[in-house]
Amino acid sequence: MTIRSFLSPDRSLDVDVSWFSIPVAIVAAGGIALYAPVPDEMATMLAITVFSVVLWIGAPVAPWFTGLLSVGLIGLAFSTQLALVGFRLPATWLVVLGILLGEATRQSGLASLVEQYVLRVVPESGTQDAVTVYRYVLGATSVAALGLVVLVPSSLVRVLILGPILISLGELFTERRAKLGIFLGPLFVTFSGSSGVLTGSLANIIITGIVEANAGLSIGWMEWLVWLGPVMAVGRSLVITLLAYVLYRPTEMDGLTKRVVSAADMQVSAEERRMFLYLLVGVAIWATDSIHGLHPLYGALVVTLLAFAPRIGVVAPERIREADFTIIFFLGAIFAIAEGLRQTAFTDLAATTILSYLPADASLVVVLVFVVFASLALVFVMEGLAVASVLTPVLISFTASAGIPLLPVAMTEAVALNTYFFPYQSAVLVAILGLEMANSRELIRMTVICSIATLLVLVPIQIAIFAAVF
């Protein structure tokens, strides 16, 4: 972005305004560290959090660089154990394996194969019209993305499987806006649509686990689907697909880079068949997690080992060096910050303080609206999964004392915790950013628009359904 010089109006200074976020981050962090009316350790952790968040939003440097800086600051201010806690978590290693899985999917040629099958839905009469091709491809990939929510119980894995395929499909178009739409639309469907399926989001599983352990309320898979599926899975996916069409559809009718192939032109290689088979093995492991109880990490591990194994694999093991793992520093910092805020008791203080403003005799509608805003407020300072573990026990206690049914409260919390605005709030958004198709500003734009649409349209509908029944 260019800033015009005050001394010479006819000339302009090429200054990237994102760099102004650095002094803003330093001043904000310093003010919190010196003047925040909280214990010293909590103030220090808050200062590091605000410093990191401002840099992640302003993006003067790559997100991984800020993440690595945050890890270093936490290590200096607290301990090495706290700074490195994120690198020991299964979710972090799921991302690592997901990156390898995505690389194998791309190099095996499976992305190209899926591209060909998706393009079969395009009518022959529209194969020369970029807008028509975009509409059909976006619709087909969004349906597939929603279907994966049911089959694959990990948003991270779904994103890392779909990402390379969507990037390949985007190469059909000459305009970057169309490439972004094909990339972001289905990924947001498979991410945000997970609210409506119990196993679709790890936040859903954490909330239901805490509810069952602390309150004795068991929420079944089908029960969850009946309550939230129509609005928060199907409805949300439709809204996101419509937004991706309106925001990113091509402006040039002839903006295609290559012709749309017919079914007769399709050829399937042995590597593509094996990669598809290996992915099915992973899906089988993920879809049966209720039986074996294994973390989704193990499904990704099996697929990665098969894909890179000598002789039977689809990619030579030495090609692993081509994968980019820098995004792990970003993810490690997010989890370290979340754990630091928990250890310094900020998360408990924030949750109880927020809920203290809610009257004990409030109606169900007021409570549900308040739960939405309380959840959104907390995810601005910590990762969404951390909010689920902190806020859910507080909500259980509140509903018990106020006589409010717990089921709609727990489900509304899950919906809110899948409504984000910035990449640092969710490991899944970090993974999308790590695919390097969309930059942080482009991702934030889509996230904000989808979240606003959810909060203004879908959440009121869902709350009205709960209010009409309970």
N, C-alpha and C positions, 0 to 999 in steps of 0.2 A: 504494500500500500504506500502511496506517495503522499508526503506532507509538503505543502507549499511553503517556501521560505518567507519569513516576515521581512527580511532585509532586501530581498529581491523578488518581488511578486511575479516577475516574468520567468523565474526559474523555480524548479521544484527539487526537493531533497528526497532521494530514494531511501526512506526509512521504513523498516518493517515495524509496525506498531506493536507486534507481538512481544517485542523486547521490552516494552514498557511494563509488562507484567512482572519482570524481575524486581524492579524497585518497589512495586506494589506488594509483591510477595514478602519482601524483606521488611518493609514497614509494618504490614499487617501482622506478620509473625512476631516481630519485635514488640509491637504493642500488646499482643496477647501474653507473651512471655513475661513482660514487665508489669502489666496492669490488670490482668484477668483476676477476678476475685475468687480464685480457686487455689487449692494446694499447688505447690511448686511443680511437682512431677506432672500433675494433670495439665498445668499451664504449658509446660515444656512440650508435652505430647500434642496438645492442641496447636501450639505454634508450628511444630513440624508438619502437622496435618494441613493447616491453612496454607503454609508455604508451598507444600506439594500440590495441593488442589489448585491454587492460583496458577502455578506453572503448567499444570496439566490442562487447564482451561485456556490459558493464553498461548500455550504451545510455542514458546520461543526456541525450544530445543525438542528433540525427539522424546516421546513419553518414556522410553526405556532409560534415557539419560537422567531424567528427573527421578525416576524410580530408584536408580542406583544411588543417586545423591541422597534420597530419602532414607534408604537402607543404611548408608554411612552415618547420617545424622542420628538415626535411632540407635545405632551401635555405640556412637560416641556419648550420647546423652543417657542411655540406659544400659544395655548389655548386648553382647554379640548374640546371645541366645534369642533375645527378642527380635533383633534385626533380621535374623535368618529364619525365623519361625515359618514364614511363608514358603520357603523352599523345602520344607519337610511335609507339607500338606498334600494329600492325594489330589486335590483339585489342581494344584500347580503341575504335578507330574502328568495329570490328564491332559493339560494343555501341551506339554512337551511331546507326549505321544501323539496328540492330535495334530501337531505340526508335521510330524513325520508321516502320519496317516494321510494328511492332505497332500504332502509332497509325493507320496507313493501313488495316490489317486491321479495326480496330474501327470506324473512321468509314465504311468502305465498306459495312458491313453484312454482311461475310462471316462474322463471328463468329456473327451471328444465323442465317445460312444453315447453317453447320456444326452449330449447336445443333439446328436442326430435323432434320437428317439423323441426328445421333446419337440423338435421341429416337425415331427410327423403330424402334430395337431394343427399345423398351419395349413389352411386351405390353399390348394394350388393356385387359385386366382389371386391370392394375396402375397405371393412369395417375392414380388418385386416392390412391395409397399412396406417401407420401414415401420410405419406406425402400426400396420396390421400385424406384421411379424412380432413387433414389440408386445402388442396386446396379447397375442396367443402365447408367446413364450413366457411372459410374466404370469399369465393365468395358470399355465401348466406347471411351472416351477413352484408357484405359490401353493397349489394343491398338493404337490409332492412334499413340499416343506411342512405343510400341516399334517400330512400323513406320517411323516417321520416323528412327529411329536408323540404319536401313539406307540410307535415301534421302538424308538431309541430314547431311553430315560436319562438323557443328559443333553442340555442345551449346548454345552461346549462341543461335544462330539458331533452333534448335528451341524453346527456351524462349520466345524473344521472339515466335515465331509462335503457339505454343499458348496463351501467357498470356492475351491478350485474349479468346480463344475460351472458355477455361475460366472466366474471370471472368463472362462472359455466361451460360454454362450454370449457374453457381452461383446466379444470380439466380432460378432456378426455386424455390429453397428459402428459407424464412423464417428458418431458424436459421443463425447464423454458422458453427457447427461443420460443417454440411453444405457451405456455401460453401467453407470452408477445405479440406475433404477433396477436393472436385472440383477445386480449384485445385492443391493440393500433391501429391496422389497421382499424376496423370499427368505432372506436371513432374518429379517424382523418378524416375519410370519412364524418361522420355526422357533424364534426366541420368545416373542411376546404371546404367541398363541399357546404357549406352554402353561399359562395360568389356568386354562380350562381342563387340563389333564393332570391327575394327581402325580403320576410318575414323570411328567414332562419337565418339571423344574425341581431342582434340589431344594429351593426354598419351600416349595409345597411339602416335600418329604420331611424337612426339618420341623416345620410348623405342626404337621399332623403327629409326628413322633413326640414332640413336647406336649401337645394336647392330650395324647393318649397316656403318656407317662404321668403327667401332673394332674389331669382332670378326669382320667378314666374314660374319655370320649374317643371312640374309635370311628374314624371317618373312612368309609370304603372307597375303592377306586371308582365303582359305578356311581355311588352317591355323589362323589365330587364331580364326575362328568355330567350328571343330570343337572346339578345346580349351576355349575360354571361353564360347561361346555358350549351351550348355545350362544351365549353372549361373549364370553372371554376367550373362547377358542375359535369358533366359526365366525362370530360377529367381528371380533378383533382382527382376524385374518382378512376378512373382506374389506374392512376399513383401511388396513395397511396396504393391501393390494391396490385399492382405489387411489390412495395417496401417492403410491409409487408410480401409478399411471399418470396422474395429473401433473405431478412434479417433474417427472423425468422422461416422458414420452418424447420421441424424436421430433424435431422441428422440420427436418428435411425428409420428404417422402421417399427419396432415392438414397437415403443414408445407410446403405448396406454394403459391407465389405466383400461379401461372397454370396453366391446363390444358396437357396435353401435346398438341401438334398432331398431326394425322394427315397422311399423305402427300398427301391431296387438298388440304389447307390450305396447302401449301408454295408459295411464290412466289419466283422468282429474278429479281433486278433486273439491269440491264446492268452496273452498277458491281460487283456481287458476282461476276458472270461474269468481268469483266476482272481483278479482283483475284485470283481463283482462277487465271486463266491466267498472270498475272504471277508468282505463287508457283510455278507449275509451271516457268516459265522459270528461276527461282532454283534450284529443286530439280535441274533438268537441269545447271546450272552446278556445283552442289555435288557431285552424284553422279558427275560426269566429271572431278573434280579430278586423278585419276591420269593423265589424258590431257593436259590443258592446263597443269596445275601451278599454277593460280592459287589464291591464298589465298581462303578462304571470304568474306573481306571483299568481293571483287568480285561475288560472287553477290548479296550483300545490297545492294551499290551499284546493280546493274542493276535489281533489284526496286524499290528506293526511288525511283530516277529515273523508272521507268515509272509508279509509283503517284502521284507528285506532278507529273508532266509536264503542261503545259497541253494541253487538248483530249482527249488520250488517257488521262489519269490518272483516278484514282477519288477523289482528295481535292484540294481547292484548295490551291495552294502556300502561301497565307497561313496555312493551318491548322497549319503547322509550329510556330508559336509556342505551340500548346497542349501540345506534348510537353515532358516534364520531364527535363532532362538533369543534374540535380544528382548523380545516382548516379555520374557520371563522375569526380567528385572522390574518391569512395571507391575506385574502380578505379585511378585514377592513383596514389593513395597506396600501394595494395597492390603495384603494380609497382615503384614507387620504393623501397619497403622491401626488396623481393626483390633488386633490383639493388644497393642499398646493402649488404646483408648479403653479397652475392657479392663486391663490390669490396673490402670490408674483410676478406675471406678467412674470414668466419665459416662460410659454407656448406661450404667444403672442410674446415675444422676439425671441424665438427659431423659431417659424413658419415664422415670417417676415424676420428674418436673413437668413434662408435657402432659401426662395424664392427670396431674393435680388440678389442671384447669377445667377438667370435664366434670360437670355436676353428677352426683350419684343418682339422681332421679331423671337423668336425660332419657329421651325416647331412643328406640333402636336406630332410627334414621340418623339422629344427631350423633349417636355413638359411632356408627359406621363411617359417617363423614369425618368424624374426629380421628378415627383409626387410620383412615387414608392419609390425612395430613400429618399425623404423628409419624407414620411410617416414612412418608416422603421427607419429612424434616430430618429424620435420623440417617437416611441414606445419603444425605449431603456430606456427612462426616465419617461414614464408615461403609464398608462393602455390604451389599444387601443381605448376604447370608449371615453376616454378623448381627445385623438388625433382627433377623428372625430369631436367633438364639437369645437375644437380650430382651426384645419387646414382648415376645409371646408369653413368657411366665407372668409378666406384669399384667397383660390383658386377661389372662386366666383368673388372676386374683381379683381384678376389677369386675369382671362379669359375674363372678361368684358373689361378691358383696352387693352388686347393684341389681342382681336378678335378671341379667341380660343373657339371652341364649348364646352359647359359646360358638356354635357352628358357623353362623353368618359372620361373626367377628373374626374367627380364624380364617375363613375363606376371603374376607375382604382384605385382611392383612396380606394374604398371599398375592392378591391382585395388585395391591399397592406396591409390594416389594418387587414387582415385575414391571414397574413404571419408572423409568430412569430418564435422566437428562444429560449426563456426562459420562464418558467412558470409564472414569475411575470408579464409578459406583458399582460396576458389575464386571466380573471376570469374563463374561461372555462378550461384552462390548470390547473389552481388551483384546480378546481373540479375534473379533471382527477387524479391529484396527490393525492387528498383527498380520492380517492377510495382505495388507499394503495396497488394497484397491482404492479405498476411501481414506482421505486424510481426516484428521481430528475434527476440523471445522465441518466437513461434509457429513461426518457421522453424527456430530452434535445436532446439526440441522434436522436430520431425519429423526433422531431420537426425540428432540423437543417437539416436533410436529406430531409424531405418533403418540407421545405421552399426553399432549394437550388434547388431542382428539379422544383419547381414552378417558381422560378425566372429565371432559365436558359432555361426552355423549354416552360412552359405554358404562362407566361407573355409576352414573345416575340411574340407568336402566337396571343394572344389577342390584343396586340398593333398593330400588322400587320393588323388584321381585322378592327380595328378602322381607321387606316391610309388609308386603301383601300376604305373606304366608305365616310369618312368625308374629 
